[in-house]
């Protein structure tokens, strides 16, 4: 997508509010024929002799926010593509909110609509959009800076989606590790990949227990970005990297396994965030960690009733082999906090069906041991337009995963399942390191499109983490 400043060629875009009348013939005609200026409502006015026009609804001006603008321009892109109008012109007006943020929201909405994942042999005709815009407020440099910020962010989001959408016959642990090296190393990210023997030597018994059932060996992936060499402060990001999850001997029903190539959505988010941060050359230090493996059935696979160890030395009774993600996270989070000694850590995982029951596909459930850290993330999530909901990290829940034969068991049962799963991971945070757990089982991979988010992989929380670690300057 190409953006040109102060160029006025192409189909004209007219934005319309439901509570502000606009004295234009096109708007009057549209209103008389049922156009209500709802958010995302788009009407196309073709013109054979001159530039065509698009009327785009933004809802009530008094309620306008960046999410409304994103959805409106998302739908605009769809209409532009459908009508084969590949040059569009905006003369931006004062919407009553930060002009740079307005243009950033316009750009993101258009970008969101450009994403498509397909493996069909017949490819769609390419659609390259050129956007010409005249800003409402200068200086141009700040606008260009804002657009570049969104471009880097969306590159990370799209990379996360590609990884998560890729099917398990391709997306093995080794393929994931190779993809990370190929795409992140040229951006200045130091990528280290450990194989099976090295993982065993490090004492990651919990991780290895999950990996044993597959013929595809596990990979432990470390990504280090040092954008501020003068600072020793580092944020750790840990992503669940189960590239396929059958449930193991606690096997899933067949319909539930179809989308289980997406069980590495947390890893995809971490990797996508590392890409966005590195492309931006952000002045921040970040370490990403992914324990990648498959959870399959074989004569080597771990079994219910097994008692296994972990890198932290804690023993775990395996009550359910389909509660495998928390086992891989246990070793990964412990490694990040005890060996890499990050100053704070966030783990992201498609961890529980329980979070879907509680919050559906709208909100990510979060737990924390540090309220101040979570408040920072809440601000970033709100700015990014990604919904999170804090779950109670009450010690009373921990009795649900107490074991009679080990230090703890890997499931707390049906009640409070998303909470107990997160608290299990917390048991492997070294010391009092500030920690946040994000259960993205409902938000990382959608059963149907939701607003500007596509069906299948969303790349959820790349935006939140990117804006947390690399905040945009105020207007």
N, C-alpha and C positions, 0 to 999 in steps of 0.2 A: 504494500500500500504506500502510495506516494503523497506527501502533503506539500502544497505550495502556498506560500504566503502572498497575499494581495493579488492573487490571480482570480479572475471572475468567470472563466469559461465553464461550461457544463450545465447539467440539470440543476435548477434552482431549488433550494430547500427553504420552505417557509415553516417556521415553528408556530404552533398555535396553542393557546391556553384556554381552558374551559371557563375560566372566570375573568378573562380579559378579552374584550371584543377587539377585533382587528378589521379595519375598514379596507379590506381588499376583496376584489370581485371573486377570486378563487375561494376564499374562505367563506364568503357569504353564500356562494353556490353550494359548497360542500355542506355548510350548516343546514341549508334548506333540504338537502338530500341525505340527512341522517348522520353526518359527521359530528361527533360530540367532543372532539379534542381529548379523548381519553389517552392515558399514557401508552405509547406504542402504537396508536392508531395511525395508519398511513394511507394516503390517497395519492394515486399517480395521475398526473395530467399530461398526457403525451402531446407533443407539438411537432408537427411535421415540418414546419417552416422555420422554427427557432428552437431555443432550448426548452426542454420539457420542465415540468415542475413537480415537486413532491411536497404535499402538505403533511406535516408530522405533529401529532398530538403529544402534549407534555402534561396533561392534566391541569390541576389548579396551580396557578403561579405561586400562591401562598404556601403550597405544600411541596414545591419543587425541591428535589435533592439530586445528588449525583447518580443514584441508582435509577431514578426515573429517566434521566438523560441517557444512561447506558442502554436501558431497555428500548427507548425510543429510537436511538440510532442503530441498535441491533436489528430492529424490525425494518428500519430504513434500508440497511444494507441488503436484507433479504429481498426487498422490493426492487432495489436497484439491480440486483443480480437477475431477478426474474424478468425484468423488463429490459435487460441488456443495456443499461445506462452506466457506462464505466467511468464517466467523468462527472463529478458533482461539485457544486459551488455553495458555500456557506457565507453569508454576510452576518456575522454574529452580532446579536443584540444583547443588551444588558438584562440578564435573567435575575439579577438581584443577589447572585452568589459569586464567589471568586471566579474571575474570568478564566484564569489559567486552569483551575479545577474543572470548569465547564468544558474547556477544550480537551482536557485529559479524559473526561468522561465520554465525550463525543468519540474520541479516538478509541477508547477501550470498547465501547459498544460496537463500533464498526469492526474492530479486531475480533471480538468474541464471535461475531456472525461469520467471519471468514474461516473458522476452524471446521474441518471435516475429517473424520477417520473412516476409511473404507478399504476393503480388500477386494472389491469388485474388479473383474477384469476389464470392464468397460469404464473408462475414466471420464469424469465430468469435464466439460469445456472449461478451460482456465478463465478466471475472472479477475482481472487486475484493476483495482480501483484507484483513480487519481482524485484526490481531494484538494480543492482550491478554497482557501478561506481568507476572509478579511477580519482581523480581530477587532474587538470592541475597545480594548485597552492595550497599549504598548507597555513595556518594551518587548520587542520580538524575542530577544534572547531568553527571557523567562518562559515564554510560550514554547520555544523550541526545546528548552531544557525539560519542561513538563512532558512534551510529547516523547522525547527520548526516554524519559523515566518509564512511561507506560510501555513503550516498545520493548525495553529490557524486561519489564515485568511479564508481559504477555509471551515473550520468548520462553521464559521459565515455565509459565503455566502450560503452554502448548507442548513443551518437552515432557513435562510431567504427564500430560494426557496421553501422549504417544506411548510412553513407557507403560502406563497402566492399561491402555487399550490393547497393547500387543498381546497376542494369545500365547498360551503356555508352550505350544510346540516350537515357538521361536524364543520366547522370553524365559530362558533358563537362567540360573544364577550366574553362570559364566558369561552369557550374552549380556546380562545387566551390567556386570562388572566391566566388560569390554566397552559397552555404550558409554559408561561413565568416563572411562579413560579417554575415549575418542573425542567426546564432546566437551569435557571439562578441562583436561590437561592443557589444551591450546589457550584457554582463557586465564591461565595462571593458577589453577587449582592443583595442589599436590595430591595425587591419587595413589593410595597404597592398597593393594589387594592381597589378602591372605587366602591360601588354599586349605584343603582339608587337614593336612598334617600340621600346619601352623596353627590352625584353630584348635586342634586337639592339644597341641603343646601348650597353648595358652590356658588350658583348663576350662574351656567353654563347653562343659558337659551338657548344659541345658539346651544350648543351641545345637550341638551335635546330635543330641537325642532326637530332635525333630527331623534333622537332615538325614538320618541313617536309612530311612525307608526308600530313598531315591537313588537311582543310578547316576543322576546328575549331582556331582559334588557341590558342596556349599561354597560360598565366597563371603569373606568378611571385608567390607569396603570402607575405607577411611578417606574422606575428602577434607583437605585443609586449605582454607583461604585466609591469607594474611594481608589484609588491606590497610592495616594500621600497625606497622612494625614497632612504633614507639610505645604501644600499649600491650600489656600482657593479658588483658581481659579477653576471654573467649567465650562465645556462646556455643553450646553443643546442640545439634539437631540429630535425633535418632529416629529412623523410620523403619517400621515393620516391613520386611522384604520377603514375604512368602510368595514366590512366583507362581505356585499353584498349590491349592489346599483341597485335598480330598476329604479331610477330616481324620485321616489315618484309620486305625481300627475302630474308632468312634465315627464311622463313615457317615458322610452327609447323604441326604436323599439326592437322587440323580438330578432333579431340577435345580437344586441349590448349588450344584457343582459347576454349572455351565459358565458362570461368571467368575469363577474362583482364580482365574488369571489376574484378577484385579486385587487380590489380597496383598499386593505389594504397593497399594496406594499410598501408604505412609512413606515408603522409600521413594516413590516417585515424587512426592511433594518435597522431600528433603533435597533430592537431586535437582529438581526444577528450581528450588530456592537458591541452591548453590550456583546454578547457571545465571539466574537473574542478578544475584549479588556480584558475581565475577564480571559479567558483561557491563555492569554499572561502575566497576572499579570503586566500589563503596569502601569508605574508610572504616572498616570494621573487621574483626577477626572471628571467623566462624569455622566450626568443625562439624562435618556431617558423618554419621556412622550408620551403616546398613549391614545387618546379618541376613544374607540372602540364601534361601534354600527352598526345597519343595517338601511338602508334607504328604507322603504317599505310603502305600501298604506294600510290604514285602516280608521275606523271612528275616530281614535285618531291622525292620521298623520297631520303634518303641511301642510299648503296650500299656493298656490301663493296668494300674496296680504297681507299675514299676516305681522304684524310688531312685531318683537321679540326683546328681550333684549340680553345681554351678560354679562359675568363675569366682563368685563371692564366697564359696565354701558352704553355702546354705543348701540343705537337702530338700528335695521336692517330691511329694507323692503325686504321681500322675493319675488323676481321677478321670480325666477325659483327654484323649489325644487330639481332639478338635479344639482344645484350649491351648493351642501351640504357639500362637503369636506372642503371648506373654512370656513364654519360655525363652524365645529368641531375644526378645526385648530385655529380659533379665540380664543376660550376659552382655548385650550391647550397651545398655544404660550403665551397668557397672563399669565396663571398660571405659566409657566416655568420662565418667565421674572419678574413677579411681586411678586409671592409667593416663588418660589424656588430661585429667584434672581441669575440665572445663569449669568456668565460674558459675554457669547456670545451664540448665538443660531442658529441652522440650522434646517429648517423644510423641510421634503421630502414628496411629495404627488403625486399620480396619479391624477392630478388635472384637466387638461383641454384637450379636443380634439384639441384645437387651437395649442398646442405645437406640436402635431403630424402633423398638416397641415404645420407648419413652419419648423420643423426639422426632421420629419419622425421618424424612430426607431433607428437613429444613435446617436443623441445628446440629452442630458438633457438641458432644458432651465433653466437658473438661474438668479435671481435678488438679489441685495444686497443694503444695506445702508452703507456699509463699504468696500471700495476698497482694503484696506490692508488685511482684513480677506479673501476676495475672492481670492486674489493673492496666499495666503497659500493653499486654496482649489484647485486652478488651478494646482499648482505644484503637489499636491498629486494625483489629478485626472489623470494628464499626466503620472506620475510614475505608477499608477495603470492600465493604459490602458483604462480608462473610459472617454468618451468624454462629455464635457460640453460647453455650449455656453451662454455667457452673453447677457441678454436682457436689453434694456434701462429702467432704473427706473426713467423715466421722470415724474415730477409732473403733466405735462399737461394731462396725461392719466387719472388722478384721477377724472377729471370732468365727466368721462363716468359712474362712479358708484355713483354719487351724487343723493340723493333722495329728493323729495319734502315733504315727510311725516316723514322721519326718518333721523338719522345721515348719513346713507349710505345704498345702496341697494346691494344685494348679486351677482349682475352680471353687467358687463359693456357693455353687448351686444356682437355682433360678432367680431367687430374690436379690435385688440390688446388683444384678450381674455386671453392669457396666462399671459400677463403683468398685466392687471387689476386684475386678480385673485390673483396674487402674491402681488400686492399692497394692495388689500383688507386685506390679512393676515398681512401685515406690519402695518396696522392701529392698530393692537392689540399687537404690540411689546411695552413693557413698557419702557418709557424713550428713551434713545439713545443707548440701548443695540445693539452691532454689530449683524447683522442678515443676513442670507443667505436663500433664498428660492430656492428649487430644484424641478422643475416640471418633474417628471419621468413617465408621462403618456405614452410616446413613448418608453421608455427604460426598464421599470420594467417587462413587460410581452410582449413577442414577438409573432407576428403572424407566423413567421417561424424562423428556426435557422439562426444565423448570426455568422460566424466564429466559435469560440469555445463556443459561448453562445447558449444555447438550446432554442428551441421553448418553449413557456410558460414562467414561472418565471425565471428571471436572477439573482436576488439578487443584482441588480445594486447599486453601491456606498457603499456597505459594504467595498469594498477594498479601495475606496477613503477615507472614514471616518476613517477606521482602520489605514491607513498610515498617515493621518493627525494627529491623536491622539497618535499614537505609531510609529513614524518614525523609519525606519531601519537605523542603523549606516552605514556610507559609507564604502566601501571596504578598 
